[in-house]
Amino acid sequence: MRKIFIDADGCPVVDNTIKLGKKYGIEVLILCDTSHYINKEYAKTITVSKGADSVDFKIVNMLNKNDVVITQDYGLACMCLARNAVAINQDGLVFNNDNIDALLLSRHTAKKIRNSGGKLKGNPRRNKNIQDKKFEEALEKILQET
């Protein structure tokens, strides 16, 4: 049975995801490290030790084909795709084989610029009303496909 995993570190759509998981009768798992405490009705929280990518690796190790992962981490999204899972970010962007390479390259390029002392313009401020709606529409479409 399909599950929804939430990479909960700084995820603004936890409640939106739980609402849709409940609507479709799909188990929702919230994963975070010990620096966070999340307790939500209908969802199961799994807390892992702090460590670089500890939450990411826990998610990947628990994934089955067609599970859904909510993350803004391109590296985690790439690992999810390799496991035949669906990855979507908090703004409704569904990661796929057509966009993940360009996203990973842009992340790598940005890191190189920052490491050499360069500055980059940050992301625009998140508009909760607009982006939550896009997220919910994209996630609902995914959940309806099974």
Contacts in CASP RR format, 6 or more apart in sequence:
PFRMAT RR
TARGET T0000
AUTHOR 0000-0000-0000
METHOD contacts of the structure
MODEL  1
MRKIFIDADGCPVVDNTIKLGKKYGIEVLILCDTSHYINKEYAKTITVSK
GADSVDFKIVNMLNKNDVVITQDYGLACMCLARNAVAINQDGLVFNNDNI
DALLLSRHTAKKIRNSGGKLKGNPRRNKNIQDKKFEEALEKILQET
1 26 0 8 1.000
1 27 0 8 1.000
2 26 0 8 1.000
2 64 0 8 1.000
2 66 0 8 1.000
2 67 0 8 1.000
2 68 0 8 1.000
2 146 0 8 1.000
3 26 0 8 1.000
3 27 0 8 1.000
3 28 0 8 1.000
3 29 0 8 1.000
3 64 0 8 1.000
3 67 0 8 1.000
3 68 0 8 1.000
4 17 0 8 1.000
4 21 0 8 1.000
4 26 0 8 1.000
4 27 0 8 1.000
4 28 0 8 1.000
4 29 0 8 1.000
4 67 0 8 1.000
4 68 0 8 1.000
4 69 0 8 1.000
4 70 0 8 1.000
5 29 0 8 1.000
5 31 0 8 1.000
5 59 0 8 1.000
5 62 0 8 1.000
5 63 0 8 1.000
5 67 0 8 1.000
5 68 0 8 1.000
5 69 0 8 1.000
5 70 0 8 1.000
6 14 0 8 1.000
6 17 0 8 1.000
6 28 0 8 1.000
6 29 0 8 1.000
6 30 0 8 1.000
6 31 0 8 1.000
6 43 0 8 1.000
6 69 0 8 1.000
6 70 0 8 1.000
7 31 0 8 1.000
7 55 0 8 1.000
7 56 0 8 1.000
7 59 0 8 1.000
7 69 0 8 1.000
7 70 0 8 1.000
7 71 0 8 1.000
7 72 0 8 1.000
7 73 0 8 1.000
7 76 0 8 1.000
8 14 0 8 1.000
8 30 0 8 1.000
8 31 0 8 1.000
8 32 0 8 1.000
8 36 0 8 1.000
8 38 0 8 1.000
8 45 0 8 1.000
8 55 0 8 1.000
9 32 0 8 1.000
9 33 0 8 1.000
9 36 0 8 1.000
9 55 0 8 1.000
11 70 0 8 1.000
11 71 0 8 1.000
11 72 0 8 1.000
11 90 0 8 1.000
12 90 0 8 1.000
12 126 0 8 1.000
12 128 0 8 1.000
12 132 0 8 1.000
13 70 0 8 1.000
13 90 0 8 1.000
13 132 0 8 1.000
13 135 0 8 1.000
13 136 0 8 1.000
14 30 0 8 1.000
14 38 0 8 1.000
14 40 0 8 1.000
14 43 0 8 1.000
15 40 0 8 1.000
16 132 0 8 1.000
16 135 0 8 1.000
16 136 0 8 1.000
16 139 0 8 1.000
17 28 0 8 1.000
17 70 0 8 1.000
17 139 0 8 1.000
18 28 0 8 1.000
18 40 0 8 1.000
18 41 0 8 1.000
18 42 0 8 1.000
18 43 0 8 1.000
20 26 0 8 1.000
20 136 0 8 1.000
20 139 0 8 1.000
20 140 0 8 1.000
20 143 0 8 1.000
21 27 0 8 1.000
21 28 0 8 1.000
21 42 0 8 1.000
21 143 0 8 1.000
22 28 0 8 1.000
22 42 0 8 1.000
24 143 0 8 1.000
24 144 0 8 1.000
26 68 0 8 1.000
26 143 0 8 1.000
27 44 0 8 1.000
28 42 0 8 1.000
28 43 0 8 1.000
28 44 0 8 1.000
29 43 0 8 1.000
29 44 0 8 1.000
29 45 0 8 1.000
29 46 0 8 1.000
29 62 0 8 1.000
30 38 0 8 1.000
30 40 0 8 1.000
30 43 0 8 1.000
30 44 0 8 1.000
30 45 0 8 1.000
30 46 0 8 1.000
31 45 0 8 1.000
31 46 0 8 1.000
31 47 0 8 1.000
31 48 0 8 1.000
31 55 0 8 1.000
31 58 0 8 1.000
31 59 0 8 1.000
32 38 0 8 1.000
32 45 0 8 1.000
32 46 0 8 1.000
32 47 0 8 1.000
32 48 0 8 1.000
32 55 0 8 1.000
33 47 0 8 1.000
33 48 0 8 1.000
33 49 0 8 1.000
33 50 0 8 1.000
33 51 0 8 1.000
33 54 0 8 1.000
33 55 0 8 1.000
34 47 0 8 1.000
34 48 0 8 1.000
34 49 0 8 1.000
34 50 0 8 1.000
35 50 0 8 1.000
36 47 0 8 1.000
37 47 0 8 1.000
38 45 0 8 1.000
39 45 0 8 1.000
46 58 0 8 1.000
48 54 0 8 1.000
48 55 0 8 1.000
48 58 0 8 1.000
53 76 0 8 1.000
56 71 0 8 1.000
56 73 0 8 1.000
56 75 0 8 1.000
56 76 0 8 1.000
56 79 0 8 1.000
59 69 0 8 1.000
59 71 0 8 1.000
59 76 0 8 1.000
59 80 0 8 1.000
60 76 0 8 1.000
60 79 0 8 1.000
60 80 0 8 1.000
60 83 0 8 1.000
63 69 0 8 1.000
63 80 0 8 1.000
63 83 0 8 1.000
63 85 0 8 1.000
64 83 0 8 1.000
64 85 0 8 1.000
65 83 0 8 1.000
65 84 0 8 1.000
65 85 0 8 1.000
66 84 0 8 1.000
66 85 0 8 1.000
66 86 0 8 1.000
66 146 0 8 1.000
67 85 0 8 1.000
67 86 0 8 1.000
68 85 0 8 1.000
68 86 0 8 1.000
68 87 0 8 1.000
68 88 0 8 1.000
68 139 0 8 1.000
68 142 0 8 1.000
68 143 0 8 1.000
69 76 0 8 1.000
69 77 0 8 1.000
69 80 0 8 1.000
69 85 0 8 1.000
69 86 0 8 1.000
69 87 0 8 1.000
69 88 0 8 1.000
70 88 0 8 1.000
70 89 0 8 1.000
70 90 0 8 1.000
70 139 0 8 1.000
71 77 0 8 1.000
71 80 0 8 1.000
71 87 0 8 1.000
71 88 0 8 1.000
71 89 0 8 1.000
72 89 0 8 1.000
72 90 0 8 1.000
74 95 0 8 1.000
74 100 0 8 1.000
74 103 0 8 1.000
74 104 0 8 1.000
74 107 0 8 1.000
75 104 0 8 1.000
75 107 0 8 1.000
76 87 0 8 1.000
77 87 0 8 1.000
77 89 0 8 1.000
77 95 0 8 1.000
77 100 0 8 1.000
77 103 0 8 1.000
78 95 0 8 1.000
78 100 0 8 1.000
78 104 0 8 1.000
80 86 0 8 1.000
80 87 0 8 1.000
80 95 0 8 1.000
81 87 0 8 1.000
81 95 0 8 1.000
81 96 0 8 1.000
81 97 0 8 1.000
81 100 0 8 1.000
86 94 0 8 1.000
86 142 0 8 1.000
87 94 0 8 1.000
87 95 0 8 1.000
88 94 0 8 1.000
88 95 0 8 1.000
88 135 0 8 1.000
88 138 0 8 1.000
88 139 0 8 1.000
88 142 0 8 1.000
89 95 0 8 1.000
89 135 0 8 1.000
90 126 0 8 1.000
90 131 0 8 1.000
90 135 0 8 1.000
91 126 0 8 1.000
91 131 0 8 1.000
91 134 0 8 1.000
91 135 0 8 1.000
92 131 0 8 1.000
92 134 0 8 1.000
92 135 0 8 1.000
92 137 0 8 1.000
92 138 0 8 1.000
92 139 0 8 1.000
93 99 0 8 1.000
93 138 0 8 1.000
94 138 0 8 1.000
94 142 0 8 1.000
95 103 0 8 1.000
110 120 0 8 1.000
113 119 0 8 1.000
113 120 0 8 1.000
114 120 0 8 1.000
END
